Amino acid sequence: MSKTAILIPVKELSEGKSRLSSILSVEQRQLLVMGILKRVIMASNASIASKVIVIGGGDKIKKQTEDMSAIWVNSQGCDLNSDFLKALTQLEQDGFSVAYLPADLPEISKEDINAILNFSSEEGIFTFVPSSSDGGTNAMVIPKGLGFKPLLGKDSFNKHIDWVKKSNYQYNIFKPKTLLRDLDTEDDLKYFQEIEPDFINNVINEIRLYLAY
C-alpha cells in the first residue's frame, strides 16, 4: 500500500481512565495512561509505518511524544472525531493512508501493527479491528481519498462497518491478538493483571523510569 501514518488520539490526562477512579488515584491513572501510550508509540515506531502522530493529551503527552521521536499535534478541543478528521484530511492531502490506533493497548506489538498494514496492502480496502470487550474500534487502516468520516465512541466498530457498507467500499475485519483488548474498565484491568503479573506496577514503573532520564 502507499505510505502510511499512524494516528493515536489521546484524551487530556485529567480525563484519562476515569472509570478506574474507584481503585486508582489520579496520579496512578495518569501514569498508567502515559505508560501504556509509551508501549503504543514504541511498537508504532518499530513498525513499517512511515510516521507516527499523537493527537492531543496536553503538555506532558507532547513532551513524551517528541522525546520518543514521534510527532505531536494539538487537539482543537472539540471532540475526538473532529480532531481525528482534521489530521486525517491533512495527511491524505500529503499523500498518506492512515492507520488509527487507540492509546490504551497494553499488549500491542509491532508485528500485529505490521500485520494490519500488510492486510490492507491493496489500495482502496479498509481494515478494521474490533475491541473484544466493548464494541469499540481497536485499529483501522483507512485508504486515502475515500471521504472517510471517523465515528469513534460507543459501538464505533459497527458504525464504521455500516458506513463502509453504505458507501460500497471493500473492507476486511482482522483480529490480531495484541490489538483486541484495550484498557478502560475494572474488568479490563483484571484481564491484564491475569496475563501480566503486577501489571499496574510494571506499567507505572516503566514510565517513571523513562521520565527520570
N, CA, C and O of each residue as an XYZ file, in Angstrom:
852
protein
N       0.840     -1.193      0.000
C       0.000      0.000      0.000
C       0.878      1.247      0.000
O       2.097      1.135      0.123
N       0.278      2.445     -0.136
C       1.021      3.695     -0.126
C       1.594      3.951      1.263
O       1.309      3.219      2.211
N       2.399      4.992      1.368
C       2.972      5.315      2.677
C       1.849      5.564      3.683
O       0.801      6.119      3.351
N       2.099      5.135      4.925
C       1.054      5.144      5.941
C       1.516      5.886      7.183
O       2.650      5.716      7.633
N       0.636      6.707      7.732
C       0.873      7.374      9.009
C      -0.054      6.772     10.056
O      -1.225      6.513      9.782
N       0.471      6.552     11.247
C      -0.338      6.073     12.365
C      -0.789      7.272     13.189
O       0.029      8.103     13.582
N      -2.094      7.363     13.450
C      -2.668      8.408     14.295
C      -3.109      7.810     15.620
O      -3.815      6.803     15.653
N      -2.684      8.440     16.719
C      -3.013      7.963     18.064
C      -3.628      9.125     18.847
O      -2.887      9.948     19.383
N      -4.949      9.218     18.931
C      -5.570     10.284     19.726
C      -5.447      9.988     21.223
O      -5.542      8.837     21.650
N      -5.233     11.044     22.012
C      -5.099     10.897     23.464
C      -5.967     11.947     24.153
O      -5.940     13.122     23.790
N      -6.733     11.513     25.148
C      -7.503     12.463     25.951
C      -6.561     13.263     26.855
O      -5.421     12.863     27.089
N      -7.052     14.392     27.356
C      -6.310     15.117     28.384
C      -6.052     14.177     29.565
O      -6.905     13.366     29.926
N      -4.864     14.300     30.160
C      -4.513     13.395     31.255
C      -5.519     13.456     32.397
O      -5.785     12.445     33.047
N      -6.074     14.625     32.639
C      -7.040     14.768     33.735
C      -8.314     13.978     33.491
O      -9.064     13.703     34.429
N      -8.569     13.607     32.228
C      -9.785     12.873     31.875
C      -9.535     11.381     31.675
O     -10.481     10.608     31.522
N      -8.277     10.976     31.675
C      -7.940      9.605     31.302
C      -8.313      8.563     32.340
O      -8.111      8.758     33.539
N      -8.858      7.459     31.865
C      -9.158      6.286     32.693
C     -10.055      6.623     33.888
O      -9.842      6.126     34.994
N     -11.054      7.467     33.653
C     -11.953      7.877     34.737
C     -12.747      6.709     35.304
O     -13.170      6.753     36.459
N     -12.955      5.664     34.509
C     -13.714      4.511     35.001
C     -12.914      3.657     35.976
O     -13.433      2.696     36.543
N     -11.650      4.013     36.166
C     -10.829      3.314     37.161
C     -10.629      4.166     38.411
O      -9.784      3.848     39.248
N     -11.403      5.249     38.544
C     -11.179      6.194     39.640
C     -11.486      5.609     41.013
O     -10.994      6.118     42.020
N     -12.284      4.556     41.071
C     -12.613      3.963     42.370
C     -11.489      3.089     42.914
O     -11.486      2.749     44.097
N     -10.531      2.721     42.058
C      -9.459      1.830     42.514
C      -8.058      2.402     42.301
O      -7.090      1.879     42.853
N      -7.937      3.467     41.507
C      -6.630      4.070     41.260
C      -6.688      5.567     41.537
O      -7.697      6.215     41.257
N      -5.612      6.113     42.083
C      -5.535      7.547     42.334
C      -5.383      8.308     41.019
O      -5.129      7.715     39.970
N      -5.542      9.623     41.092
C      -5.356     10.456     39.902
C      -3.954     10.262     39.343
O      -3.784     10.102     38.134
N      -2.945     10.276     40.217
C      -1.566     10.104     39.752
C      -1.368      8.739     39.107
O      -0.731      8.634     38.059
N      -1.907      7.696     39.724
C      -1.774      6.350     39.148
C      -2.422      6.270     37.774
O      -1.862      5.672     36.856
N      -3.599      6.871     37.630
C      -4.286      6.828     36.340
C      -3.491      7.575     35.272
O      -3.381      7.113     34.137
N      -2.938      8.725     35.637
C      -2.160      9.493     34.666
C      -0.896      8.749     34.252
O      -0.541      8.731     33.073
N      -0.218      8.138     35.213
C       0.980      7.363     34.887
C       0.626      6.133     34.061
O       1.386      5.731     33.179
N      -0.529      5.535     34.348
C      -0.976      4.380     33.569
C      -1.215      4.779     32.112
O      -0.799      4.070     31.195
N      -1.881      5.909     31.902
C      -2.111      6.406     30.539
C      -0.783      6.619     29.819
O      -0.613      6.186     28.680
N       0.152      7.285     30.483
C       1.439      7.580     29.857
C       2.258      6.316     29.624
O       2.957      6.196     28.617
N       2.167      5.371     30.566
C       2.920      4.129     30.421
C       2.428      3.262     29.276
O       3.227      2.688     28.536
N       1.106      3.167     29.130
C       0.567      2.373     28.020
C       0.815      3.091     26.695
O       1.132      2.452     25.691
N       0.672      4.414     26.690
C       0.990      5.175     25.477
C       2.439      4.934     25.059
O       2.729      4.825     23.868
N       3.336      4.853     26.018
C       4.740      4.569     25.709
C       4.859      3.265     24.933
O       5.597      3.192     23.950
N       4.141      2.239     25.368
C       4.169      0.950     24.666
C       3.626      1.099     23.244
O       4.175      0.531     22.299
N       2.546      1.865     23.102
C       1.924      2.035     21.783
C       2.860      2.791     20.836
O       3.012      2.411     19.674
N       3.485      3.860     21.335
C       4.411      4.613     20.479
C       5.618      3.767     20.102
O       6.049      3.780     18.949
N       6.166      3.032     21.064
C       7.341      2.197     20.773
C       7.035      1.170     19.690
O       7.819      0.992     18.758
N       5.897      0.496     19.812
C       5.526     -0.505     18.810
C       5.270      0.150     17.457
O       5.637     -0.398     16.418
N       4.642      1.318     17.473
C       4.353      2.026     16.222
C       5.639      2.499     15.547
O       5.792      2.376     14.332
N       6.561      3.040     16.343
C       7.844      3.482     15.788
C       8.626      2.330     15.161
O       9.351      2.514     14.183
N       8.464      1.140     15.741
C       9.203     -0.030     15.247
C       8.520     -0.698     14.061
O       9.079     -1.615     13.459
N       7.317     -0.248     13.722
C       6.552     -0.865     12.638
C       6.995     -0.317     11.285
O       7.918      0.494     11.198
N       6.321     -0.774     10.237
C       6.649     -0.333      8.879
C       5.965      0.981      8.504
O       6.115      1.453      7.378
N       5.221      1.572      9.429
C       4.566      2.854      9.148
C       5.605      3.939      8.876
O       6.717      3.892      9.401
N       5.235      4.904      8.060
C       6.158      5.973      7.673
C       6.314      7.034      8.749
O       7.394      7.603      8.910
N       5.242      7.304      9.488
C       5.329      8.269     10.581
C       4.290      7.950     11.637
O       3.300      7.271     11.364
N       4.523      8.447     12.849
C       3.641      8.205     13.992
C       3.272      9.556     14.582
O       4.143     10.368     14.897
N       1.967      9.792     14.731
C       1.474     11.089     15.188
C       0.525     10.881     16.362
O      -0.406     10.080     16.283
N       0.767     11.605     17.446
C      -0.121     11.605     18.605
C      -0.910     12.908     18.592
O      -0.350     13.986     18.393
N      -2.218     12.792     18.808
C      -3.095     13.964     18.801
C      -3.541     14.265     20.225
O      -4.188     13.435     20.864
N      -3.197     15.451     20.725
C      -3.726     15.919     21.991
C      -3.084     15.303     23.222
O      -2.040     14.654     23.149
N      -3.743     15.529     24.363
C      -3.286     14.970     25.627
C      -2.618     15.966     26.547
O      -2.454     15.689     27.735
N      -2.224     17.132     26.024
C      -1.613     18.137     26.877
C      -0.096     18.145     26.831
O       0.529     17.391     26.086
N       0.483     19.025     27.656
C       1.924     19.284     27.591
C       2.777     18.068     27.936
O       3.802     17.833     27.295
N       2.370     17.294     28.941
C       3.163     16.117     29.315
C       3.190     15.090     28.184
O       4.222     14.477     27.912
N       2.049     14.914     27.535
C       1.986     13.975     26.409
C       2.794     14.513     25.233
O       3.447     13.746     24.525
N       2.755     15.816     25.023
C       3.563     16.432     23.961
C       5.043     16.131     24.177
O       5.735     15.696     23.256
N       5.524     16.363     25.397
C       6.940     16.121     25.681
C       7.289     14.647     25.518
O       8.304     14.304     24.912
N       6.440     13.779     26.062
C       6.694     12.340     25.944
C       6.755     11.920     24.480
O       7.659     11.191     24.073
N       5.797     12.381     23.698
C       5.732     12.011     22.278
C       6.986     12.456     21.533
O       7.604     11.672     20.813
N       7.346     13.701     21.711
C       8.502     14.235     20.987
C       9.806     13.616     21.471
O      10.726     13.412     20.678
N       9.897     13.312     22.773
C      11.081     12.624     23.294
C      11.242     11.237     22.683
O      12.351     10.709     22.595
N      10.117     10.652     22.261
C      10.148      9.312     21.676
C      10.218      9.358     20.148
O       9.984      8.353     19.476
N      10.541     10.528     19.612
C      10.750     10.702     18.164
C       9.487     10.490     17.339
O       9.557     10.117     16.168
N       8.332     10.731     17.957
C       7.071     10.757     17.217
C       6.634     12.220     17.090
O       7.247     13.116     17.670
N       5.576     12.441     16.331
C       5.082     13.794     16.068
C       3.870     14.059     16.951
O       2.997     13.201     17.083
N       3.812     15.230     17.547
C       2.662     15.606     18.363
C       1.927     16.764     17.705
O       2.549     17.724     17.251
N       0.598     16.669     17.654
C      -0.218     17.793     17.193
C      -1.267     18.096     18.249
O      -1.771     17.191     18.915
N      -1.585     19.347     18.394
C      -2.501     19.778     19.437
C      -3.939     19.409     19.099
O      -4.335     19.413     17.933
N      -4.704     19.093     20.118
C      -6.144     18.916     19.957
C      -6.798     20.283     19.836
O      -6.351     21.254     20.447
N      -7.859     20.346     19.045
C      -8.597     21.602     18.900
C      -9.634     21.781     19.997
O     -10.306     22.810     20.065
N      -9.764     20.771     20.860
C     -10.660     20.877     21.994
C     -12.121     20.670     21.669
O     -12.986     20.913     22.511
N     -12.409     20.222     20.453
C     -13.808     19.989     20.078
C     -14.226     18.596     20.539
O     -14.870     18.447     21.578
N     -13.868     17.605     19.783
C     -14.120     16.224     20.168
C     -13.142     15.336     19.418
O     -12.479     15.766     18.474
N     -13.070     14.093     19.857
C     -12.094     13.154     19.313
C     -12.234     13.001     17.808
O     -11.237     13.008     17.087
N     -13.463     12.863     17.331
C     -13.669     12.633     15.900
C     -13.286     13.849     15.056
O     -12.746     13.699     13.961
N     -13.563     15.043     15.560
C     -13.184     16.254     14.821
C     -11.670     16.384     14.725
O     -11.131     16.714     13.669
N     -10.988     16.120     15.838
C      -9.522     16.180     15.835
C      -8.936     15.137     14.891
O      -7.999     15.410     14.141
N      -9.507     13.942     14.947
C      -9.015     12.864     14.090
C      -9.234     13.204     12.621
O      -8.342     13.014     11.794
N     -10.424     13.708     12.298
C     -10.746     14.022     10.904
C      -9.838     15.122     10.361
O      -9.414     15.063      9.207
N      -9.538     16.120     11.181
C      -8.652     17.194     10.728
C      -7.273     16.642     10.376
O      -6.712     16.972      9.332
N      -6.728     15.794     11.262
C      -5.410     15.202     10.999
C      -5.458     14.273      9.797
O      -4.542     14.266      8.974
N      -6.529     13.486      9.694
C      -6.699     12.566      8.569
C      -6.725     13.324      7.241
O      -6.071     12.925      6.278
N      -7.478     14.408      7.199
C      -7.598     15.190      5.966
C      -6.246     15.744      5.528
O      -5.898     15.687      4.349
N      -5.487     16.278      6.483
C      -4.176     16.832      6.152
C      -3.229     15.750      5.647
O      -2.507     15.955      4.671
N      -3.233     14.598      6.314
C      -2.347     13.507      5.900
C      -2.713     12.988      4.513
O      -1.829     12.679      3.714
N      -4.010     12.890      4.223
C      -4.425     12.458      2.887
C      -3.960     13.456      1.827
O      -3.537     13.062      0.741
N      -4.040     14.733      2.142
C      -3.552     15.750      1.203
C      -2.050     15.610      0.968
O      -1.541     15.950     -0.100
N      -1.350     15.104      1.984
C       0.095     14.887      1.873
C       0.440     13.528      1.263
O       1.614     13.174      1.158
N      -0.584     12.765      0.863
C      -0.354     11.505      0.167
C      -0.290     10.264      1.023
O       0.167      9.217      0.564
N      -0.745     10.361      2.275
C      -0.686      9.225      3.181
C      -2.032      8.501      3.279
O      -3.091      9.128      3.247
N      -1.971      7.183      3.396
C      -3.066      6.443      4.001
C      -2.864      6.534      5.510
O      -1.765      6.839      5.973
N      -3.914      6.272      6.274
C      -3.842      6.479      7.720
C      -4.283      5.227      8.460
O      -5.263      4.580      8.094
N      -3.537      4.899      9.510
C      -3.941      3.838     10.428
C      -4.259      4.473     11.774
O      -3.500      5.300     12.279
N      -5.386      4.078     12.346
C      -5.771      4.552     13.680
C      -5.423      3.505     14.718
O      -5.698      2.319     14.531
N      -4.816      3.945     15.817
C      -4.593      3.088     16.974
C      -5.029      3.836     18.226
O      -4.719      5.020     18.364
N      -5.738      3.183     19.144
C      -6.009      3.805     20.434
C      -4.720      3.896     21.251
O      -3.737      3.214     20.963
N      -4.744      4.745     22.265
C      -3.562      4.927     23.113
C      -3.510      3.934     24.263
O      -2.600      3.991     25.090
N      -4.482      3.019     24.325
C      -4.593      2.159     25.520
C      -4.619      0.671     25.162
O      -5.535     -0.059     25.540
N      -3.596      0.243     24.428
C      -3.461     -1.167     24.043
C      -2.205     -1.738     24.709
O      -1.132     -1.710     24.106
N      -2.313     -2.252     25.931
C      -1.121     -2.653     26.686
C      -0.311     -3.780     26.057
O       0.899     -3.855     26.272
N      -0.950     -4.659     25.285
C      -0.247     -5.813     24.721
C       0.360     -5.540     23.347
O       1.021     -6.417     22.791
N       0.160     -4.386     22.801
C       0.446     -4.097     21.394
C       1.847     -4.532     20.967
O       2.807     -4.413     21.728
N       1.945     -5.035     19.745
C       3.243     -5.447     19.198
C       3.424     -4.862     17.802
O       2.458     -4.628     17.077
N       4.682     -4.634     17.446
C       4.961     -4.138     16.092
C       4.528     -5.158     15.046
O       4.119     -4.786     13.946
N       4.617     -6.454     15.387
C       4.236     -7.496     14.436
C       2.762     -7.394     14.064
O       2.399     -7.556     12.899
N       1.906     -7.124     15.063
C       0.481     -7.021     14.757
C       0.143     -5.703     14.059
O      -0.790     -5.654     13.257
N       0.880     -4.647     14.350
C       0.696     -3.417     13.577
C       1.059     -3.667     12.117
O       0.313     -3.295     11.212
N       2.196     -4.294     11.898
C       2.603     -4.614     10.521
C       1.583     -5.511      9.840
O       1.326     -5.381      8.643
N       0.999     -6.430     10.620
C       0.018     -7.352     10.044
C      -1.197     -6.605      9.509
O      -1.678     -6.914      8.418
N      -1.705     -5.615     10.267
C      -2.890     -4.902      9.764
C      -2.524     -4.001      8.586
O      -3.330     -3.803      7.677
N      -1.312     -3.457      8.603
C      -0.898     -2.630      7.465
C      -0.730     -3.482      6.211
O      -1.136     -3.076      5.122
N      -0.138     -4.650      6.363
C       0.030     -5.546      5.210
C      -1.303     -6.121      4.751
O      -1.499     -6.378      3.563
N      -2.223     -6.324      5.700
C      -3.544     -6.852      5.379
C      -4.308     -5.874      4.489
O      -5.205     -6.265      3.742
N      -3.935     -4.596      4.581
C      -4.567     -3.550      3.769
C      -3.686     -3.142      2.600
O      -3.754     -2.006      2.130
N      -2.865     -4.065      2.137
C      -1.885     -3.713      1.110
C      -2.530     -3.335     -0.225
O      -1.935     -2.606     -1.019
N      -3.742     -3.828     -0.471
C      -4.436     -3.448     -1.704
C      -5.084     -2.075     -1.535
O      -5.766     -1.821     -0.542
N      -4.871     -1.209     -2.494
C      -5.426      0.141     -2.428
C      -6.959      0.094     -2.387
O      -7.592     -0.711     -3.068
N      -7.528      0.975     -1.573
C      -8.975      1.123     -1.548
C      -9.713      0.152     -0.653
O     -10.943      0.104     -0.690
N      -8.997     -0.633      0.158
C      -9.645     -1.594      1.054
C      -9.394     -1.187      2.500
O      -8.247     -1.038      2.922
N     -10.470     -1.011      3.252
C     -10.375     -0.687      4.672
C     -10.083     -1.952      5.481
O     -10.457     -3.056      5.084
N      -9.412     -1.775      6.613
C      -9.260     -2.865      7.574
C      -9.692     -2.363      8.947
O      -9.304     -1.274      9.371
N     -10.497     -3.168      9.638
C     -10.982     -2.816     10.969
C     -10.660     -3.931     11.956
O     -10.786     -5.115     11.643
N     -10.242     -3.529     13.156
C     -10.007     -4.467     14.256
C     -10.999     -4.131     15.363
O     -10.989     -3.008     15.868
N     -11.864     -5.084     15.759
C     -12.829     -4.801     16.819
C     -12.202     -4.917     18.201
O     -11.223     -5.638     18.392
N     -12.772     -4.205     19.153
C     -12.436     -4.451     20.551
C     -13.130     -5.725     20.990
O     -14.298     -5.942     20.668
N     -12.424     -6.561     21.720
C     -13.028     -7.822     22.166
C     -13.953     -7.621     23.357
O     -14.631     -8.561     23.772
N     -13.996     -6.406     23.919
C     -14.725     -6.241     25.171
C     -15.877     -5.249     25.143
O     -16.796     -5.371     25.953
N     -15.865     -4.252     24.223
C     -16.865     -3.197     24.394
C     -17.496     -2.658     23.111
O     -18.180     -1.636     23.157
N     -17.288     -3.312     21.971
C     -17.907     -2.839     20.738
C     -17.189     -1.696     20.064
O     -17.679     -1.143     19.079
N     -16.029     -1.336     20.588
C     -15.268     -0.244     20.004
C     -14.406     -0.686     18.832
O     -14.427     -1.848     18.427
N     -13.653      0.260     18.298
C     -12.723      0.002     17.195
C     -11.308      0.096     17.742
O     -10.892      1.159     18.201
N     -10.565     -1.004     17.700
C      -9.230     -1.018     18.292
C      -8.112     -0.776     17.291
O      -6.953     -0.639     17.682
N      -8.436     -0.722     16.034
C      -7.491     -0.294     14.998
C      -8.264     -0.210     13.695
O      -9.252     -0.917     13.497
N      -7.805      0.658     12.815
C      -8.349      0.673     11.458
C      -7.314      1.264     10.519
O      -6.523      2.130     10.893
N      -7.341      0.775      9.299
C      -6.486      1.299      8.243
C      -7.405      1.914      7.196
O      -8.314      1.261      6.684
N      -7.150      3.191      6.888
C      -8.067      3.996      6.086
C      -7.387      4.388      4.779
O      -6.449      5.185      4.793
N      -7.839      3.846      3.654
C      -7.264      4.258      2.366
C      -7.529      5.735      2.109
O      -8.564      6.267      2.509
N      -6.603      6.380      1.451
C      -6.752      7.825      1.220
C      -7.755      8.105      0.104
O      -7.932      7.310     -0.819
N      -8.399      9.256      0.220
C      -9.229      9.766     -0.857
C     -10.625      9.206     -0.958
O     -11.281      9.376     -1.985
N     -11.110      8.528      0.100
C     -12.442      7.916      0.033
C     -13.463      8.615      0.921
O     -14.576      8.120      1.094
N     -13.094      9.756      1.483
C     -14.056     10.553      2.240
C     -14.480      9.951      3.553
O     -15.605     10.175      4.001
N     -13.599      9.184      4.187
C     -13.962      8.506      5.434
C     -14.263      9.504      6.544
O     -13.576     10.516      6.690
N     -15.306      9.205      7.329
C     -15.673     10.010      8.486
C     -15.572      9.141      9.739
O     -16.344      8.193      9.888
N     -14.638      9.444     10.642
C     -14.499      8.636     11.856
C     -15.717      8.756     12.756
O     -16.316      9.824     12.883
N     -16.069      7.639     13.378
C     -17.238      7.565     14.253
C     -16.839      6.932     15.578
O     -17.548      6.077     16.109
N     -15.698      7.361     16.107
C     -15.180      6.797     17.345
C     -16.116      7.116     18.502
O     -16.755      8.167     18.533
N     -16.185      6.189     19.452
C     -17.103      6.322     20.571
C     -17.876      5.029     20.762
O     -17.426      3.961     20.346
N     -19.032      5.126     21.388
C     -19.826      3.940     21.694
C     -20.219      3.189     20.422
O     -20.703      3.784     19.459
N     -20.003      1.871     20.434
C     -20.384      0.987     19.320
C     -19.749      1.419     17.997
O     -20.352      1.272     16.934
N     -18.532      1.951     18.071
C     -17.922      2.512     16.859
C     -17.598      1.460     15.808
O     -17.608      1.759     14.613
N     -17.314      0.239     16.231
C     -16.972     -0.788     15.243
C     -18.130     -1.007     14.273
O     -17.937     -0.973     13.057
N     -19.330     -1.230     14.805
C     -20.491     -1.442     13.933
C     -20.813     -0.195     13.112
O     -21.233     -0.303     11.960
N     -20.622      0.975     13.692
C     -20.878      2.214     12.952
C     -19.916      2.363     11.778
O     -20.313      2.780     10.690
N     -18.653      2.022     12.005
C     -17.677      2.112     10.911
C     -17.990      1.112      9.797
O     -17.911      1.440      8.613
N     -18.345     -0.108     10.192
C     -18.687     -1.125      9.187
C     -19.914     -0.684      8.391
O     -19.948     -0.825      7.169
N     -20.919     -0.151      9.085
C     -22.127      0.322      8.395
C     -21.786      1.435      7.404
O     -22.312      1.461      6.291
N     -20.908      2.353      7.810
C     -20.528      3.454      6.916
C     -19.860      2.923      5.659
O     -20.171      3.364      4.552
N     -18.945      1.982      5.825
C     -18.225      1.427      4.675
C     -19.185      0.677      3.750
O     -19.102      0.803      2.529
N     -20.093     -0.101      4.336
C     -21.067     -0.844      3.524
C     -21.955      0.112      2.725
O     -22.166     -0.081      1.528
N     -22.471      1.137      3.394
C     -23.355      2.084      2.712
C     -22.625      2.854      1.621
O     -23.231      3.297      0.646
N     -21.318      3.007      1.796
C     -20.512      3.716      0.795
C     -20.022      2.797     -0.319
O     -19.358      3.236     -1.258
N     -20.365      1.493     -0.196
C     -19.986      0.486     -1.204
C     -18.474      0.333     -1.370
O     -17.971      0.147     -2.478
N     -17.756      0.417     -0.230
C     -16.317      0.178     -0.251
C     -16.021     -1.227      0.261
O     -16.818     -1.819      0.989
N     -14.877     -1.742     -0.126
C     -14.448     -3.052      0.356
C     -13.770     -2.910      1.715
O     -13.157     -1.886      2.015
N     -13.891     -3.958      2.529
C     -13.257     -3.902      3.845
C     -12.886     -5.304      4.319
O     -13.452     -6.306      3.883
N     -11.914     -5.335      5.228
C     -11.524     -6.555      5.921
C     -11.754     -6.376      7.416
O     -11.651     -5.268      7.942
N     -12.065     -7.470      8.090
C     -12.072     -7.498      9.551
C     -10.940     -8.419      9.983
O     -10.867     -9.571      9.555
N     -10.071     -7.911     10.820
C      -8.876     -8.649     11.225
C      -8.811     -8.640     12.746
O      -9.189     -7.652     13.377
N      -8.334     -9.731     13.341
C      -8.321     -9.841     14.802
C      -6.957    -10.282     15.331
O      -6.840    -11.379     15.878
N      -5.928     -9.452     15.178
C      -4.620     -9.800     15.739
C      -4.656     -9.716     17.264
O      -5.229     -8.780     17.823
N      -4.055    -10.676     17.926
C      -4.221    -10.859     19.367
C      -3.893     -9.619     20.188
O      -4.646     -9.261     21.094
N      -2.778     -8.958     19.884
C      -2.341     -7.884     20.776
C      -3.089     -6.571     20.567
O      -2.832     -5.595     21.270
N      -4.005     -6.539     19.612
C      -4.783     -5.325     19.363
C      -6.239     -5.459     19.799
O      -7.011     -4.510     19.663
N      -6.616     -6.601     20.310
C      -8.036     -6.856     20.562
C      -8.550     -6.286     21.881
O      -9.735     -5.978     22.000
N      -7.671     -6.144     22.872
C      -8.147     -5.736     24.204
C      -7.529     -4.402     24.607
O      -6.311     -4.283     24.739
N      -8.374     -3.412     24.797
C      -7.925     -2.127     25.311
C      -8.250     -2.047     26.799
O      -8.948     -2.908     27.334
N      -7.748     -1.023     27.457
C      -7.926     -0.897     28.902
C      -8.807      0.301     29.223
O      -8.397      1.452     29.068
N     -10.035      0.010     29.676
C     -10.964      1.063     30.074
C     -11.590      0.813     31.439
O     -11.754      1.740     32.232
N     -11.938     -0.434     31.709
C     -12.752     -0.759     32.874
C     -11.987     -1.618     33.874
O     -10.872     -2.066     33.607
N     -12.611     -1.839     35.032
C     -12.007     -2.712     36.038
C     -11.889     -4.143     35.517
O     -10.926     -4.839     35.839
N     -12.852     -4.585     34.721
C     -12.753     -5.923     34.123
C     -11.553     -6.016     33.189
O     -10.849     -7.026     33.176
N     -11.322     -4.967     32.409
C     -10.137     -4.950     31.542
C      -8.867     -5.037     32.380
O      -7.935     -5.765     32.039
N      -8.841     -4.292     33.473
C      -7.660     -4.283     34.334
C      -7.405     -5.671     34.919
O      -6.261     -6.119     34.990
N      -8.461     -6.338     35.332
C      -8.315     -7.706     35.853
C      -7.750     -8.636     34.784
O      -6.911     -9.491     35.070
N      -8.216     -8.460     33.558
C      -7.717     -9.285     32.455
C      -6.214     -9.109     32.298
O      -5.481    -10.094     32.203
N      -5.749     -7.869     32.270
C      -4.316     -7.631     32.068
C      -3.487     -8.067     33.272
O      -2.339     -8.487     33.124
N      -4.069     -7.966     34.455
C      -3.348     -8.434     35.638
C      -3.198     -9.951     35.636
O      -2.239    -10.484     36.194
N      -4.133    -10.639     35.017
C      -4.045    -12.099     34.933
C      -2.974    -12.548     33.945
O      -2.294    -13.547     34.181
N      -2.819    -11.824     32.849
C      -1.847    -12.261     31.837
C      -0.465    -11.638     32.036
O       0.527    -12.129     31.497
N      -0.406    -10.554     32.812
C       0.885     -9.921     33.111
C       0.956     -9.649     34.613
O       0.433     -8.637     35.079
N       1.586    -10.526     35.365
C       1.662    -10.348     36.818
C       2.195     -8.958     37.190
O       3.169     -8.473     36.612
N       1.529     -8.329     38.173
C       1.921     -6.995     38.642
C       1.841     -5.957     37.521
O       2.694     -5.077     37.407
N       0.812     -6.080     36.710
C       0.659     -5.241     35.519
C       0.742     -3.749     35.823
O       1.513     -3.031     35.186
N      -0.045     -3.274     36.793
C      -0.092     -1.836     37.068
C       1.283     -1.309     37.449
O       1.743     -0.303     36.908
N       1.941     -1.997     38.390
C       3.264     -1.540     38.812
C       4.272     -1.607     37.673
O       5.144     -0.746     37.558
N       4.151     -2.628     36.833
C       5.066     -2.729     35.688
C       4.952     -1.502     34.783
O       5.952     -0.885     34.416
N       3.708     -1.163     34.434
C       3.486     -0.035     33.523
C       3.928      1.278     34.168
O       4.603      2.093     33.540
N       3.540      1.472     35.426
C       3.886      2.720     36.113
C       5.396      2.838     36.304
O       5.965      3.914     36.118
N       6.041      1.739     36.674
C       7.495      1.787     36.857
C       8.221      2.033     35.536
O       9.241      2.720     35.500
N       7.682      1.461     34.439
C       8.276      1.705     33.118
C       8.284      3.197     32.789
O       9.291      3.735     32.329
N       7.156      3.856     33.029
C       7.080      5.269     32.659
C       7.842      6.129     33.656
O       8.429      7.137     33.262
N       7.851      5.765     34.931
C       8.631      6.533     35.909
C      10.119      6.465     35.577
O      10.825      7.471     35.647
N      10.588      5.278     35.217
C      11.994      5.127     34.842
C      12.302      5.964     33.609
O      13.344      6.615     33.528
N      11.386      5.936     32.656
C      11.562      6.723     31.429
C      11.603      8.218     31.741
O      12.445      8.945     31.214
N      10.687      8.674     32.604
C      10.609     10.099     32.922
C      11.804     10.578     33.738
O      12.102     11.772     33.769
N      12.484      9.649     34.397
C      13.634     10.017     35.225
C      14.845     10.406     34.396
O      15.759     11.063     34.893
N      14.852      9.995     33.114
C      16.008     10.294     32.254
C      15.836     11.634     31.559
O      16.708     12.050     30.796
